[in-house]
Amino acid sequence: MNLERLMLSAVLLGSAVTLVAFDANAQVSRDCGGRSGAPAEVTRVIDGRSFLLADGREVRLAAIETLLPVPGDQDEARMAAALAAKAALETLVSHREVGLLVSGASPDRYGRLIAYVFIRTASGEALVQRELVAAGHALVSPVSPAATCRIYLQNAERDARTGGLGLWGDPYYVVKHAANPADVLAEQGRFALVHGKVTSVRESSGMVYVNFGRHWSEQFTVTLLKRNEGIFGRAGLTPRVLAGRDVEVRGWIEERGGPTIAVTQPEQIEIVH
């Protein structure tokens, strides 16, 4: 992943915001949910999805994930992506008044407001999350907003991916391969996309295991609670239909013998072939 290319795309994002023509579909961004908060000025950007307001409150962008810097992390590509995301967010919101739709009844356990954030542009209003995703500096989180909002963000991610923008300029880095469990496990504790072919689906003790290799204790596995199986079935993703299919899974990497993603909702799984 090239640091100069990523940083350039972050800088260019600033001018791109004023060029985005907000057509009728843009109003869907207001359908993301949340309660309206008073507009406030951004005084400092902390990282690719967090910033401080003039009144001291910290805001974390809802519904997206960015690659965040980790203390002691020497991975040059990850650090480049984290810096590019931060620069892109600075370009969008630094020292500007933003509108907020706050998700949840109260701040999270760290005292942060989780919110959908809006800025004024030459042609109307822009959802900051959508701008970061569309430029390839963020991924859509499986913590789903309302359906119309989720589709709005997913379409932006799909276009960025097709265009090879930002993170998608190096898809090998963004999407991990289940056939290489060591590479997947290197992302432990981080949000990632994993692609691979499902070899089997098993049930045990109230848990469904979607396996991507014969040696499940060493290779990549997706888990879901048996009691949640109906949620997936209603979305056409009954676990057993995944056997033999190429799928892409998004979520947080854990270690349970081999690397694992625990899924709680259908939006985390996409059948590729």
CORWOJO-V74956 format. One record per backbone hydrogen bond with DSSP energy under -0.5 kcal/mol. CO is the residue of the C=O (numbers start at 1). NH is the residue of the N-H. Records with the same first field share a line. If there is no record, write none. Layout:
CO=NH / NH
//
This chain:
1=3
2=6
3=7
4=8
5=9
6=10
7=11
8=12
9=13
10=14
11=14 / 15
12=16
13=17
14=18
15=19
16=19 / 20
17=20
20=22
21=23
23=26
24=27
25=28
26=29
27=30
28=31
29=32
32=146
35=102
37=100
40=98
41=43 / 54
42=95
44=46 / 52
47=50
49=61
50=46 / 47
51=59
52=43 / 44
53=56
57=53
58=113
59=51
60=115
61=64
63=141
65=139
66=68
70=73
74=76
75=79
76=80
77=81
78=82
79=83
80=84
81=85
82=86
83=87
84=88
85=89
86=90
87=91
88=92
89=93
90=94
93=96
96=42
98=40
99=118
100=37
101=116
102=35
103=114
108=111
112=108
113=60 / 115
114=103
115=62
116=101
117=128
118=99
119=126
121=124
124=121
126=119 / 128
127=131
128=132
129=133
130=134
131=135
132=137 / 138
133=136
136=167
139=65
142=144
146=150
147=151
148=152
149=153
150=154
151=155
152=156
153=157
154=158
155=159
156=160
157=161
158=162
159=163
160=164 / 165
161=164
165=168
166=169
167=170
168=171
170=173 / 174
171=175
174=176 / 193
176=178 / 195
177=180
178=220
180=183 / 184
181=185
182=186
184=187
185=188
187=190
190=253
192=251
193=176
194=249
195=178
196=247
198=244
200=211
202=209
204=207
206=226
207=204
208=210 / 224
209=202 / 211
210=222
211=199 / 200
214=216
215=218 / 219
220=212
221=261
222=210
223=263
224=208
225=228
226=229
228=231 / 232
229=233
230=234
231=235
232=235 / 237
233=236
238=241
239=242
240=243
242=245
245=198 / 247
246=272 / 273
247=196
248=270
249=194
251=192
252=262
253=189
254=256 / 260
256=258
258=256
259=221
260=254
261=223 / 263
265=268
266=269
268=250
270=248 / 272
//
